[in-house]
Amino acid sequence: MENACFPEWLDRFSAYLRMRNYSPRTVEKYAQTIRRFARYAWFRQNSDGTPFDEAVLEDSPLDADVNVSTALVTDFFSDLAEKQDYKPKTLHRMISTLSSFYRYLYVQGVVTTDPMIGVERPRIKNQELKYLKHSQVIRLINTIESERDRLIVRLIYATGVRVSELCAIRVEDIDFEEQTIRVKGKGDKIRTVFIDEETLEEINGFIGNTIEGPLFVGQQGNHISPRTVQHLFKKYAPSGITPHKIRHSYASELYRRSKNLRVVQENLGHSSIKTTEIYLHTDIDERRRVYQQYFPLSNGKKEE
């Protein structure tokens, strides 16, 4: 397709995201990145060799041709990293956004080749997240005297839910017989998470005779706010341990014991398995076993 320009296809892509139940905030973040790239593409397609200046992008129009080269995309991210000192995680997110956009264009037949395929992602140093082992999480839970606060921390660890998902849980979402909870994740996607019997017993004692409404009640009878959950972690947890780190502990423990990455992905509500991989660790006991079993100096076998 010739002369396909960004404004038309950005509108169509945004509608496609909304159809897939992406939140308005996420759709707008995608649009911001694509508009920024559209202005950069227009500048490169019309600058006649003029040196790049971040300020000129504000005055550049959006109606650039969406058919661009991998080199132009690479230059875009190189210029962003050099001029604006963007963090690698931010660049990763922007690359993912453009990758989704160009996959959509390719499927629609708007572009004949996907320029994002050849774009390398910047390395993220120290990507491994700090987290607590199972025994440490249990000790943390046992130090919390407040019934509500203790249950909040335990529920995050028992199910691996996000803070926003935890806050939105309603009593009627909990199936005590099937030992499951129905949660609403990113993009309003519904998934089922599993929960252990002991945690369910604590929930049952906590809610009493309540049969509907927010599981954790905040101000004016509404759901508890994520800010409240963040605050209680600052009160009880070691420095640097957040609700997200407890979710990480859940993922690490489940994978360490099951070695089933796909199940961990589904339980966490990740659309891509690559997102799940950053939560996982090669367990030190497993590393020790492999070392002792296979490394020639350790296993007592003569070198072959």
C-alpha positions as CSV (number, residue, x, y, z in Angstrom):
1,M,0.0,0.0,0.0
2,E,1.5,3.3,-1.1
3,N,1.5,6.6,0.9
4,A,0.0,5.1,4.0
5,C,0.4,7.7,6.7
6,F,0.6,7.6,10.4
7,P,-2.6,9.5,11.5
8,E,-5.0,7.2,9.7
9,W,-3.3,4.0,10.9
10,L,-2.7,5.3,14.4
11,D,-6.5,5.9,14.8
12,R,-7.2,2.4,13.5
13,F,-4.6,0.8,15.7
14,S,-6.0,2.6,18.7
15,A,-9.4,1.4,17.9
16,Y,-8.0,-2.2,17.6
17,L,-6.4,-1.9,21.1
18,R,-9.7,-0.6,22.6
19,M,-11.5,-3.6,20.9
20,R,-9.0,-5.8,22.8
21,N,-10.0,-4.2,26.1
22,Y,-6.8,-2.2,26.6
23,S,-7.3,0.5,29.2
24,P,-7.6,4.1,28.0
25,R,-4.3,4.9,29.7
26,T,-2.4,2.2,27.9
27,V,-3.9,3.1,24.6
28,E,-2.8,6.7,25.1
29,K,0.7,5.6,26.1
30,Y,1.0,3.6,22.9
31,A,-0.3,6.6,20.9
32,Q,2.3,9.0,22.5
33,T,5.2,6.8,21.4
34,I,3.8,6.3,17.9
35,R,3.2,10.0,17.5
36,R,6.7,10.8,18.6
37,F,8.1,8.3,16.1
38,A,5.8,9.6,13.4
39,R,7.3,13.1,13.8
40,Y,10.8,11.7,13.8
41,A,10.0,9.8,10.6
42,W,8.6,12.9,8.9
43,F,11.7,14.9,10.0
44,R,14.0,12.2,8.5
45,Q,12.0,11.9,5.3
46,N,12.0,15.7,4.8
47,S,15.1,17.1,6.5
48,D,17.5,16.9,3.5
49,G,20.3,16.0,5.9
50,T,19.6,18.6,8.6
51,P,21.1,17.6,11.9
52,F,18.7,16.1,14.3
53,D,17.5,18.4,17.1
54,E,14.9,17.2,19.7
55,A,13.2,20.6,19.6
56,V,12.2,20.4,16.0
57,L,10.1,17.3,16.6
58,E,7.5,19.5,18.4
59,D,6.9,21.3,15.1
60,S,7.0,18.3,12.8
61,P,3.7,17.0,11.4
62,L,2.5,13.4,11.9
63,D,1.7,12.6,8.3
64,A,4.9,10.7,7.5
65,D,4.8,7.5,5.5
66,V,4.6,4.4,7.8
67,N,6.9,2.5,5.4
68,V,10.2,3.0,7.1
69,S,13.5,1.1,7.2
70,T,15.0,-0.7,10.2
71,A,17.9,1.8,10.0
72,L,15.5,4.7,10.6
73,V,14.0,3.0,13.6
74,T,17.4,2.2,15.0
75,D,18.4,5.9,14.5
76,F,15.3,7.0,16.3
77,F,16.1,5.0,19.4
78,S,19.8,5.9,19.2
79,D,19.0,9.6,19.1
80,L,16.5,9.2,22.0
81,A,19.1,7.5,24.1
82,E,21.8,10.0,23.3
83,K,19.8,13.2,23.5
84,Q,17.3,12.5,26.3
85,D,19.2,9.9,28.3
86,Y,16.2,7.6,28.3
87,K,16.5,4.6,30.6
88,P,16.8,1.2,29.0
89,K,13.5,0.0,30.4
90,T,11.7,3.1,28.8
91,L,13.3,2.3,25.5
92,H,12.3,-1.4,25.9
93,R,8.7,-0.2,26.4
94,M,8.8,2.1,23.4
95,I,10.3,-0.6,21.2
96,S,7.6,-3.0,22.3
97,T,5.0,-0.4,21.4
98,L,6.3,0.1,17.9
99,S,6.7,-3.6,17.4
100,S,3.0,-4.1,18.2
101,F,2.1,-1.3,15.8
102,Y,4.1,-2.7,12.9
103,R,2.9,-6.2,13.5
104,Y,-0.6,-4.8,13.1
105,L,0.3,-2.9,10.0
106,Y,2.0,-6.0,8.5
107,V,-1.1,-8.2,9.1
108,Q,-3.3,-5.5,7.6
109,G,-1.1,-5.5,4.5
110,V,-0.1,-1.8,5.0
111,V,3.6,-2.6,5.0
112,T,5.4,-5.4,3.1
113,T,8.2,-5.8,5.7
114,D,8.3,-5.3,9.5
115,P,11.2,-2.9,10.2
116,M,11.1,-3.8,13.9
117,I,12.4,-7.3,13.3
118,G,16.0,-6.1,13.0
119,V,15.9,-3.6,15.9
120,E,18.0,-4.6,18.9
121,R,16.9,-3.9,22.4
122,P,19.2,-2.2,24.9
123,R,20.7,-4.3,27.6
124,I,19.1,-3.8,31.1
125,K,21.7,-4.2,33.8
126,N,20.8,-5.7,37.1
127,Q,17.4,-6.9,35.8
128,E,17.1,-9.6,38.4
129,L,14.7,-8.4,41.0
130,K,15.1,-8.6,44.7
131,Y,12.6,-10.9,46.3
132,L,12.0,-13.0,49.4
133,K,12.3,-16.8,49.7
134,H,9.3,-18.8,50.9
135,S,10.4,-18.9,54.6
136,Q,11.1,-15.2,54.6
137,V,7.6,-14.4,53.3
138,I,6.0,-16.6,56.0
139,R,8.1,-14.9,58.7
140,L,7.0,-11.5,57.3
141,I,3.3,-12.5,57.4
142,N,3.6,-13.9,60.9
143,T,5.0,-10.5,62.2
144,I,1.8,-8.6,61.2
145,E,-0.7,-8.3,64.0
146,S,-3.5,-6.6,62.0
147,E,-5.8,-9.3,60.6
148,R,-6.6,-7.3,57.4
149,D,-3.0,-6.3,56.7
150,R,-1.7,-9.8,57.3
151,L,-4.3,-11.2,54.9
152,I,-3.4,-8.7,52.3
153,V,0.2,-9.8,52.2
154,R,-0.7,-13.4,52.4
155,L,-3.2,-13.1,49.6
156,I,-0.6,-11.5,47.3
157,Y,1.8,-14.3,48.0
158,A,-0.8,-17.1,47.8
159,T,-2.1,-16.0,44.4
160,G,0.5,-13.8,42.7
161,V,-2.0,-11.1,42.0
162,R,-1.1,-7.5,41.2
163,V,-1.9,-4.8,43.7
164,S,-4.6,-3.4,41.4
165,E,-6.1,-6.8,41.1
166,L,-6.1,-7.4,44.8
167,C,-7.8,-4.1,45.5
168,A,-10.6,-4.9,43.0
169,I,-11.4,-8.4,44.4
170,R,-15.0,-8.8,45.6
171,V,-16.3,-11.4,48.0
172,E,-18.5,-12.9,45.3
173,D,-15.3,-13.4,43.1
174,I,-14.1,-16.1,45.6
175,D,-15.1,-19.7,45.0
176,F,-14.5,-21.4,48.3
177,E,-15.4,-24.9,47.0
178,E,-13.2,-24.7,43.9
179,Q,-10.5,-22.8,45.8
180,T,-10.2,-20.1,43.1
181,I,-10.6,-16.3,42.8
182,R,-11.8,-14.5,39.7
183,V,-9.6,-11.4,39.1
184,K,-9.7,-8.6,36.6
185,G,-6.2,-8.0,35.2
186,K,-4.6,-5.5,32.8
187,G,-6.9,-4.5,29.9
188,D,-9.9,-5.8,32.0
189,K,-8.9,-9.3,31.1
190,I,-10.5,-11.9,33.5
191,R,-8.5,-14.8,34.8
192,T,-8.8,-17.4,37.5
193,V,-6.1,-17.8,40.2
194,F,-5.8,-20.6,42.7
195,I,-5.6,-20.2,46.4
196,D,-4.7,-22.6,49.3
197,E,-7.1,-23.8,51.9
198,E,-5.5,-22.1,54.8
199,T,-5.6,-18.7,53.2
200,L,-9.3,-19.4,52.3
201,E,-10.0,-20.1,55.9
202,E,-8.5,-16.8,56.9
203,I,-10.6,-15.0,54.3
204,N,-13.7,-16.8,55.6
205,G,-13.0,-15.6,59.1
206,F,-12.2,-12.1,57.9
207,I,-15.4,-11.6,55.9
208,G,-17.8,-13.3,58.4
209,N,-21.3,-13.3,57.0
210,T,-20.6,-10.9,54.1
211,I,-21.7,-12.4,50.8
212,E,-20.9,-9.5,48.4
213,G,-19.0,-6.3,48.1
214,P,-15.3,-5.4,48.2
215,L,-13.1,-8.0,50.0
216,F,-11.0,-5.2,51.5
217,V,-13.1,-2.1,52.2
218,G,-11.6,1.4,52.0
219,Q,-13.0,4.8,52.5
220,Q,-16.8,5.3,52.2
221,G,-17.3,1.6,51.6
222,N,-15.3,1.6,48.4
223,H,-12.5,-0.8,47.5
224,I,-9.2,-0.3,49.3
225,S,-6.7,1.8,47.3
226,P,-3.4,0.6,46.0
227,R,-1.8,3.5,47.9
228,T,-3.0,2.0,51.2
229,V,-1.5,-1.4,50.3
230,Q,1.8,0.3,49.3
231,H,1.8,2.1,52.7
232,L,1.3,-1.0,54.7
233,F,4.3,-2.6,53.0
234,K,6.4,0.4,54.0
235,K,5.2,-0.2,57.6
236,Y,5.8,-4.0,57.8
237,A,8.2,-5.2,55.1
238,P,12.0,-4.9,54.9
239,S,13.4,-2.0,52.9
240,G,12.9,-2.5,49.2
241,I,10.3,-5.2,49.5
242,T,7.1,-4.1,47.7
243,P,3.9,-5.9,46.8
244,H,5.4,-6.5,43.4
245,K,8.4,-8.2,45.0
246,I,6.0,-10.6,46.9
247,R,4.4,-11.4,43.5
248,H,7.9,-12.1,42.3
249,S,8.5,-14.4,45.2
250,Y,5.3,-16.3,44.3
251,A,6.4,-16.7,40.6
252,S,9.9,-17.8,41.7
253,E,8.7,-20.4,44.2
254,L,6.1,-21.8,41.8
255,Y,8.6,-22.1,39.0
256,R,11.3,-23.5,41.2
257,R,9.1,-26.3,42.4
258,S,7.2,-27.0,39.1
259,K,9.6,-26.0,36.3
260,N,6.4,-25.1,34.4
261,L,7.0,-21.7,32.9
262,R,3.7,-21.7,31.0
263,V,1.6,-22.2,34.2
264,V,3.5,-19.4,35.9
265,Q,2.8,-17.2,32.9
266,E,-0.9,-18.0,33.0
267,N,-1.2,-17.5,36.8
268,L,0.5,-14.2,36.6
269,G,-1.7,-13.0,33.8
270,H,1.2,-12.2,31.4
271,S,0.3,-12.0,27.7
272,S,3.9,-12.8,26.7
273,I,6.1,-15.5,28.2
274,K,9.1,-13.2,27.9
275,T,7.7,-11.0,30.6
276,T,7.5,-14.0,32.9
277,E,11.1,-14.9,32.3
278,I,12.5,-12.0,34.3
279,Y,10.9,-13.3,37.4
280,L,12.6,-16.6,37.4
281,H,15.8,-17.7,39.0
282,T,17.9,-20.9,38.6
283,D,17.6,-22.2,42.1
284,I,20.9,-22.4,44.0
285,D,20.2,-25.9,45.1
286,E,19.6,-27.0,41.5
287,R,22.8,-25.3,40.4
288,R,24.7,-27.0,43.2
289,R,23.3,-30.4,42.2
290,V,24.1,-29.9,38.6
291,Y,27.6,-28.8,39.5
292,Q,28.3,-31.7,41.8
293,Q,26.9,-34.2,39.3
294,Y,28.5,-33.0,36.1
295,F,31.6,-30.9,36.8
296,P,34.6,-33.2,36.6
297,L,36.5,-31.7,39.6
298,S,33.5,-32.0,41.8
299,N,32.1,-35.4,40.9
300,G,35.3,-37.4,41.4
301,K,35.4,-38.7,37.9
302,K,38.5,-38.5,35.8
303,E,38.4,-36.0,33.0
304,E,37.4,-37.7,29.7
